[in-house]
């Protein structure tokens, strides 16, 4: 009997361990296999072949016919007589200057109070001065109500963020109106921690500077992500079980 109970406990423990391993997903297996190893950098590949890539579709203006000036060496839209070295077609590279400095300081307070008193002044109802069936006299007036309510709400936001760096981006798509869809990713590994910087969005060729750079504030539909992965990030993140309890527990 004792051996049977011990065997059942071993089977139950093994089942729970296997279930936990499956629930944590393949990422846990990869992390176990990478114990003692440095985080691997992602392979350089074509951004358009990634699983989450989707071509950008934006409203386009009506096409304008090109105008040429006869007997002139100057071409409309050019900045110089020589070839423009700025990014202008798929596969070209430009540098995105990420300069984000946000600061918000908001404080508000709302107070509300209300006091109501209702007194009908009626001591009888159509001459009836006693309660039916009980034959007891009506106490005081028929309708008298008092109510009070109050609320006090306070809220404040104090946030400050700053991110200044540069990242090279590749032109992945050329829209019909000439705008460029760019995407860039940068990975830096320091010891056992990898820092990732991702920039994507739509830029106008006119906003690209002569040195082939563009400020992040001039990128439409900008998607900028800065984060990391490695041992430090693992320590800062809650375990899968704790995250699951935070999501499932209603209190």
Buried (B, 14 or more C-beta within 10 A) or exposed (E): EEEEEEEEEEEEEEEEEEEEEEEBEEEBEEEEEEEEEEBEEEEEEEBBEEEEEEEBEEEEEEEEEEEEEEEEEEEEEEEEEEEBEBBBEEEBEBBBBBEBEEEEEEEEEEEEEEEEEEEEEEEEEEEEEEEEEEEEEBEEEEEEEEEEEEEEEEEEEEEEEEEEBBBBBBBBBBBEEEBBBBBBBBBEBEEBBBBBBBBBBBBBBEBBEEEBBBBBEBBEEBEBEBEBBBEEBEEEEEEBEEEEEEEEEEE
